[in-house]
Structures are given as structure tokens and as C-alpha cells.
């Protein structure tokens, strides 16, 4: 098990240049993915906003179901 991990790790450092070409369309797709991830994060935050807000706010005595002090 350890030897296979070592071999894969060494192969990552030995691999030469890829001579790959990234055209402008690839950059556009990467940018769209980043924007989509940010927008998705905002949607998730918005859907759980009540729970997040509840973590950082103090509850009043009436909200806890205990009678208020006189």
C-alpha cells in the first residue's frame, strides 16, 4: 500500500511538460465556473440565513419560553 503511494507520488514529480494549449474559450469556461461557484455559495447562504443568523444573535427571555423577570 505504501509503495504504491510512493510510486504515484514520484510519478507526479517526474512527468515532463504537457505542451498543452488553452484557447480563450477555456479561460471563459473557467471564469464561468468561478462565478457559478460564488453564486451557488450565495444561494446556499441565503437558504440557511435564518440558522446562521440564529447562531450569532441572543435570544430574549420570551423567545426561550421562560417568563420575563419583574
N, C-alpha and C positions, 0 to 999 in steps of 0.2 A: 504494500500500500504506500509506504513512504518512498520507495524507489520510483514508483510511477509518478508521484507528485514531484519528485526531484527532476525527473526526466522532462516532464511537461514544463516545469519552471525554467529549466535550462534551454529548452527549445524556444521559449519566448524571448530569450536574450540572444540567441544565435541567428534567428530569422533575419534575412537581409532586407534590402529595400523592396517595396512593393511596386514602385513605378506606376502608381495609380493616378487617375485623373479625376478631379472633381469639377464638374461643369457648374455654371451659375445656377442651374436648376437644383442641384444637390444642396447648395447653400440656402436656397429658398425653402426647400423642404425641411432642412434643419431649423431654420428660423420659425417656420410654421409650427414645428413640433414644440419648440421652446415656448412660443406664445400660447399654444393649446395647453401645455402643462401648467402655465401660470393661470390661465383662465379656469382650468379644471380645479386648481387649488382654491381659487376664489369661490367657485360653486360649492365645493365641499365645505369650506369655512362658513359660507352663508347658510348651508343646510344645518350645520351644527352650531350656529351662532348662539342660540339660547343656552346650550350646555356650556359653551366656552364662557359666555358672559356670567353664568351662574357660578363658575369656579372662582371668579375674581370679585364678586360682589358679596357684601354681607347681607344676611337675611335679617329682616325685622322680627320682633317677637310675635307679631300677628301672623307672619308667614310660617313660623315654626309650629303654630298650634298651641302655644303657651299663652296664658293670659298676660296682658301687659301689667307692668308694675305701677303702683299708685304713687 
